[in-house]
Amino acid sequence: MESSNVSTFPPRGGRGIQEAQVWEAADALVHEGLRPTIERVRQKIGSGSVGRQHSLLECAGICDSIQ
């Protein structure tokens, strides 16, 4: 299944990605039958630091370690 970039929640003033972007991308990956790894989430969003995404996914209980 081909994945697309998530652009529903563009960054609002300032730098970086928003929590909602990471969670939306992770949900979309799960819906596609894929495990939401940091790299897949980053590819789906199209930007963002690995550290920021890891902390957000870890808080949501989605990932255990950086992959």
N, C-alpha and C positions, 0 to 999 in steps of 0.2 A: 504494500500500500504506500503511495507517495505522500510524504508529509509536506505541509506548507508552513511558511513563517506565520507566527502569531503577531498581529499588529493591532489588536483590539484596544490594548492599553498602552499607548505610546507614552514615553517618559514625560512627566509634567514638570516643567520648570526645573532646572538643575540637571545633574548628571545621574547616570545609572538606570538600572531597570527597577520596575515596581514589583512588589510582592505579587500582585494580581497577575502580572505577565508570567511569572514563573509558575504559579499554580495553574493558570489556564493552559500553559504549554504542557505541564505534567499531566493534567487531565486529558488533554488531546492525545498525548502519547499512549496513555492507558487505554483510551477509547480505540486507538489504532492497534491495540494488542501488544504494545511495546513497553518495556520497563523504562520509566523516566529517569535515565541517568543524567548526570550533569551535562555531559557532552551533547546528548540528544536534546535536552532542554535548551541549551545554548544555541544549537543549530536551528531549532524551531523558532526561537525568539529572534535570532540574527545578531545578537550582541549581548553584552553583559560579562562581568568577570566571573570566573569559576568560583572564587571565594564567596562572592555575594550569593550566587545561585546555590552553592553548597549549604550556606547557613540557612537560607530560606527553605530548602528542601529538607534539611535536617530538622528544623523547627516543626515542619509539617509531618515529620516521621516517615518521609518518603525514602531518604537515603541514609546509609550508615557511615559511608566513607567516600572520599573523593575518588572518582573513577575516571 
